[in-house]
């Protein structure tokens, strides 16, 4: 009985979180992201747009002057956070 409950919970978790995958930003959004991280002295990385409607953009593994960072931008392409990777 415990195994069935655990499997059911795991399946429910997987189904509810599968729809929350991040999406690729549009070409216009990608240009604005690039401009924003360039202004921070960074380049490259992988761009994502959070799909839950928060308007947050994520840049994973951006290369900056003093190391590699994960950066989050708000919907106005202003930096929310920058953490060393």
N, C-alpha and C positions, 0 to 999 in steps of 0.2 A: 504494500500500500504506500509506503514511503517513497519507493522508487517511482511509482506512478505520479505521485504528487510533485516530486522533483522534476520529472520529465515534462509534466504539464506546465510547471512554472518556467522551465527553461525554454520551452516552445513559445509560450506567451511572451516572454522577454524578447526572444529573437524576432517574433513577428512585429511587435510594437516598435522596436528599434531599427528594423530594416528600412522603414520609411523615413528615417531621420538622416539619411546619408547626405553629406554635403554635396553641393553641385558646383559645376564650373561657372565662373563669372562670365558675363557677356564680353565681347571684344572691347566695348566702351568702358566697362567696369575694369577690365584688365589693364587698359591704358591708364586709368585713374589710379589703380593700385600701384602700377609701376612708377608713376610720377610721385606718389606719396612715399614709397620706400626709397626712391632715389633721393628725395629731399632729406631723408634720414641717413643718407650715406650708405645705403644698402642696394643690393641687386639680386636678381635671380629668385630662386625658391619656387615652391609650388603654390599656386593661388587657388583658394576655395571660398565659396560663399555658403554660410550656414543656411540650411534649408528650413529651419524652424521659424523663419520670419523675423529674426532679430536684426537683420540688416548688417550683421558682422561679417567682415571679410578676414580670412586667415591666410597668412603667408608662412608656409613651413620651410625651414632651412634656408632663410635668406642669408646671403653672404654680406657681412658688414665689415667695416674697417678693423674692428677689434674682435671679430669672431662670427660665429653662425648663430642666428636667432630665429625664433618663431615670433611673428608679429601679428597682432590683431588690430584691425581698423574698424571704426564705426561706420555707419551708413553715409557719413559725410567725408569718408576717407581720411579721418583724423586718427592718430594712434591712440588706441585704448590700452594696449600693453605690448611689452617687448621683453621676451625672456630668452636668456642665453640657452642655446640648445646643447 
